[in-house]
Amino acid sequence: MRILVLRALGLGDLLTAVPALRGLRRAFPDAEITLAAPGWLADAVVRIDAVDRLLPTDGLTPIGYDRPDLAVNLHGRGPQSVERLMATRPRSLITHDQWPEDRHEVLRWCDLLEQHGIRCDPDDLRLTPPGPRTERIVVHPGASHGARRWPVERFAAVVRELDGHDVVVTASPPELEAARRVVPEPVCGSLARLLDLVATAGLVICGDTGVAHVATAYGTPSVLLFGPMSPSRWGPRSGPHHVLWHGGTGDTFASEPDPGLLRITVDEVLRAVQQPVTAGRGARP
């Protein structure tokens, strides 16, 4: 059996779909499961243990796959994602016919498969760490959109207050210049290196971005700064995480920082840091 899954989005999107992907693997243990997702996610895909092949697919571009036995839309509500999958001429298709607006992202996709008799465990999202946990603090100031970027000056203030700790500031290539306003030499390497740093860290401080989901996947204590999106939809559902959010929602794709995100102060972040740093765990959201 050949199964094609579409999830051509970012790192956080991939990691929130892990329970659904593993549900598919358990339901069809002998199937070849192909994931259509961006090629740069390869280092994360291999750690999921549910996918046989990554088919590099950037966004809703044509999918180079023909006649899967089953196509699964873990990308969105359509119609574009449905059209892309239908163009592969699948024998059958699983996709949402009604979009659950106020459902947590992990549960949204588990629910979809459950409706088709495929059992999923929404808590089955952990990845195996590559080594023991350290006392390192990873600070990741970047985010894909301006609305979710807490000001770099505030990240820099937090890092200054953590003087004496083993602090590493990380960045993706597009975020490098901004990260240099936090420290002169941030870490900007491969996705595999970022995953390993977060997996073995003692604490992660970041916004609502892919790194937050990496921390959740590895059970790494974190302080997460939410702005335009409610953590009830995209935040960690359990674990050693402290979520800061002032209760407002807005346009997550806006270019400027969300007003609610800006209400989070440096002192507030530093207070949240103390519990995970000293006790190894934070408050649940």
C-alpha distance (Angstrom), angle and dihedral (degrees) to the residues before:
residue distance angle dihedral
M1 . . .
R2 3.81 . .
I3 3.82 118.9 .
L4 3.80 124.0 -170.7
V5 3.82 118.4 -162.3
L6 3.81 122.8 -169.9
R7 3.83 117.9 -150.8
A8 3.80 102.8 138.7
L9 3.79 95.9 166.4
G10 3.82 138.3 95.7
L11 3.79 138.3 -57.3
G12 3.79 96.6 -86.1
D13 3.80 90.8 47.1
L14 3.80 90.1 53.3
L15 3.80 93.8 50.0
T16 3.81 94.2 48.5
A17 3.82 87.6 55.2
V18 3.82 94.4 54.4
P19 3.83 95.3 97.6
A20 3.81 90.1 51.8
L21 3.80 92.4 47.3
R22 3.79 91.1 49.3
G23 3.79 89.9 48.0
L24 3.79 88.7 56.1
R25 3.80 90.6 49.3
R26 3.79 92.6 52.1
A27 3.79 92.3 46.3
F28 3.81 92.9 48.8
P29 3.82 106.2 26.5
D30 3.82 94.3 165.8
A31 3.80 97.1 44.6
E32 3.78 125.7 107.1
I33 3.80 104.5 -120.9
T34 3.81 115.6 -159.1
L35 3.80 119.3 -170.0
A36 3.81 117.9 -154.1
A37 3.81 102.4 -151.1
P38 3.81 138.7 126.0
G39 3.78 112.8 -61.3
W40 3.80 93.3 -130.2
L41 3.82 88.3 69.7
A42 3.82 92.1 66.7
D43 3.82 94.0 108.1
A44 3.81 89.9 55.5
V45 3.81 96.3 41.9
V46 3.81 93.0 57.9
R47 3.82 90.0 56.6
I48 3.79 94.6 57.5
D49 3.83 96.2 72.2
A50 3.79 93.0 -148.7
V51 3.80 105.5 84.7
D52 3.80 127.3 74.2
R53 3.78 98.4 -169.2
L54 3.78 138.2 15.8
L55 3.79 113.8 -143.7
P56 3.84 105.9 -161.0
T57 3.80 106.1 -123.9
D58 3.80 123.3 163.2
G59 3.77 111.1 -154.5
L60 3.77 119.8 -50.6
T61 3.78 96.8 -22.0
P62 3.82 121.3 136.5
I63 3.81 111.7 -69.2
G64 3.78 115.4 -127.9
Y65 3.78 96.4 -138.6
D66 3.80 131.6 104.0
R67 3.79 131.8 -150.9
P68 3.82 105.4 -16.1
D69 3.78 114.9 -172.0
L70 3.79 88.4 -130.7
A71 3.80 130.5 16.1
V72 3.81 118.4 -163.9
N73 3.79 121.8 -162.8
L74 3.80 108.1 -147.9
H75 3.79 90.4 151.3
G76 3.79 106.7 80.9
R77 3.74 148.6 -61.5
G78 3.82 97.7 -63.9
P79 2.93 154.5 -172.4
Q80 3.81 90.1 163.9
S81 3.80 95.1 39.3
V82 3.80 90.9 47.1
E83 3.80 90.9 49.4
R84 3.81 91.4 51.3
L85 3.77 91.7 51.7
M86 3.80 94.2 43.8
A87 3.80 88.3 53.3
T88 3.82 88.0 65.6
R89 3.84 88.0 61.9
P90 3.82 98.8 -126.8
R91 3.79 121.3 -168.3
S92 3.81 88.1 -132.3
L93 3.80 136.6 4.8
I94 3.80 133.2 -151.0
T95 3.80 114.2 -159.1
H96 3.80 139.6 138.4
D97 3.79 114.7 -86.4
Q98 3.81 91.7 -178.5
W99 3.79 119.7 32.8
P100 3.84 115.4 -132.9
E101 3.81 99.9 -141.0
D102 3.81 101.1 -173.0
R103 3.79 99.6 39.9
H104 3.78 124.7 115.5
E105 3.81 110.0 -103.7
V106 3.81 93.3 -118.8
L107 3.79 92.4 50.5
R108 3.81 93.4 44.0
W109 3.80 92.2 67.6
C110 3.78 96.3 36.3
D111 3.80 88.1 53.8
L112 3.79 90.9 52.1
L113 3.79 93.3 55.3
E114 3.81 93.0 41.4
Q115 3.81 88.3 57.8
H116 3.79 87.0 60.9
G117 3.79 95.9 47.9
I118 3.82 96.3 -96.7
R119 3.79 109.5 129.9
C120 3.81 117.4 -140.8
D121 3.78 133.1 -174.9
P122 3.83 107.2 -144.1
D123 3.80 89.7 -159.3
D124 3.81 92.3 57.1
L125 3.78 95.2 96.1
R126 3.79 103.4 105.2
L127 3.80 121.1 122.1
T128 3.80 124.3 -151.9
P129 3.81 110.4 -103.6
P130 3.81 116.4 -125.5
G131 3.80 93.7 -135.4
P132 3.81 146.4 -12.2
R133 3.77 122.8 -50.2
T134 3.81 116.8 -96.1
E135 3.80 134.4 -164.3
R136 3.80 91.1 -107.7
I137 3.81 117.8 131.2
V138 3.80 114.1 -146.3
V139 3.80 115.7 -156.4
H140 3.80 116.0 -168.9
P141 3.83 111.9 -176.2
G142 3.80 97.7 177.8
A143 3.79 133.2 93.0
S144 3.79 134.2 173.9
H145 3.81 94.7 -109.2
G146 3.78 133.8 33.4
A147 3.80 92.7 -121.2
R148 3.82 89.4 68.8
R149 3.82 97.5 42.4
W150 3.79 113.6 104.9
P151 3.82 106.9 -152.2
V152 3.80 113.4 -81.0
E153 3.80 89.5 -135.2
R154 3.79 88.7 64.1
F155 3.80 92.1 47.8
A156 3.80 87.3 51.4
A157 3.81 90.3 52.1
V158 3.81 90.6 51.3
V159 3.80 91.3 49.9
R160 3.81 91.2 50.5
E161 3.79 90.0 53.5
L162 3.81 90.0 51.5
D163 3.79 91.2 60.0
G164 3.80 108.1 144.7
H165 3.79 93.8 37.0
D166 3.79 124.0 98.3
V167 3.82 97.4 -103.1
V168 3.80 124.4 179.2
V169 3.82 120.4 -173.3
T170 3.80 112.6 -154.4
A171 3.79 132.7 -162.9
S172 3.77 141.4 172.5
P173 3.83 115.3 -126.1
P174 3.85 94.1 -94.7
E175 3.82 89.7 49.8
L176 3.80 96.8 47.5
E177 3.80 99.3 99.2
A178 3.79 92.3 49.4
A179 3.81 91.2 47.5
R180 3.82 89.6 53.5
R181 3.79 86.9 65.3
V182 3.81 86.7 63.5
V183 3.83 97.7 45.1
P184 3.81 130.1 -5.9
E185 3.81 95.1 -119.4
P186 3.81 114.4 32.3
V187 3.79 120.1 178.5
C188 3.79 110.3 -100.2
G189 3.79 110.8 168.7
S190 3.76 141.2 119.3
L191 3.78 124.2 -33.9
A192 3.81 88.1 -112.3
R193 3.80 90.6 58.9
L194 3.80 91.7 48.8
L195 3.80 91.2 49.7
D196 3.81 91.4 50.2
L197 3.81 93.0 48.1
V198 3.81 92.5 51.5
A199 3.81 93.8 40.9
T200 3.81 93.1 56.7
A201 3.82 99.0 34.5
G202 3.77 123.5 114.1
L203 3.81 91.3 -140.7
V204 3.80 139.7 4.9
I205 3.81 124.7 -155.1
C206 3.80 115.8 -168.0
G207 3.77 146.7 120.0
D208 3.79 131.1 -98.7
T209 3.78 95.2 -57.9
G210 3.80 143.4 112.3
V211 3.81 93.3 -77.0
A212 3.82 89.1 61.0
H213 3.81 89.3 58.5
V214 3.80 90.5 47.3
A215 3.81 88.4 56.1
T216 3.80 89.8 50.6
A217 3.80 92.0 48.2
Y218 3.80 92.1 53.3
G219 3.81 97.0 37.3
T220 3.80 90.6 -117.9
P221 3.83 112.8 161.2
S222 3.78 110.0 -110.9
V223 3.78 145.8 -178.7
L224 3.80 107.1 -145.7
L225 3.80 125.9 -166.1
F226 3.80 114.2 -149.7
G227 3.79 126.8 -171.5
P228 3.80 126.5 154.5
M229 3.83 96.2 14.0
S230 3.79 125.4 62.6
P231 3.83 114.3 -119.5
S232 3.82 86.7 -136.9
R233 3.81 86.0 74.8
W234 3.80 103.5 33.5
G235 3.81 107.4 11.5
P236 3.81 128.7 97.2
R237 3.80 111.7 -73.6
S238 3.82 93.0 -150.0
G239 3.75 142.3 -14.5
P240 3.81 139.4 76.5
H241 3.79 96.5 -33.2
H242 3.78 133.4 125.8
V243 3.81 112.9 -156.4
L244 3.80 120.6 -160.5
W245 3.81 114.0 -158.3
H246 3.78 132.0 148.3
G247 3.77 96.0 -150.1
G248 3.80 102.4 -104.3
T249 3.79 131.4 116.9
G250 3.78 130.7 -156.1
D251 3.77 145.5 146.3
T252 3.79 106.4 -33.2
F253 3.82 90.8 -166.3
A254 3.83 96.0 53.9
S255 3.79 118.7 123.2
E256 3.81 97.0 -131.8
P257 3.83 127.0 65.2
D258 3.79 112.9 -87.3
P259 3.84 113.1 -105.3
G260 3.80 90.5 -125.2
L261 3.79 91.1 52.7
L262 3.81 89.6 51.7
R263 3.80 89.8 56.0
I264 3.81 88.6 68.1
T265 3.79 106.4 96.3
V266 3.79 131.9 -152.8
D267 3.81 90.1 -115.4
E268 3.80 90.2 52.6
V269 3.80 91.0 54.1
L270 3.80 92.4 46.5
R271 3.80 91.2 51.3
A272 3.80 89.6 51.1
V273 3.80 90.4 49.0
Q274 3.78 93.8 58.3
Q275 3.79 96.8 68.1
P276 3.83 97.6 50.1
V277 3.82 92.7 40.5
T278 3.79 95.3 50.9
A279 3.80 100.5 32.0
G280 3.80 101.7 26.3
R281 3.78 93.9 -122.0
G282 3.76 139.7 70.8
A283 3.76 137.4 -149.9
R284 3.78 118.5 -74.0
P285 3.79 115.7 -115.3
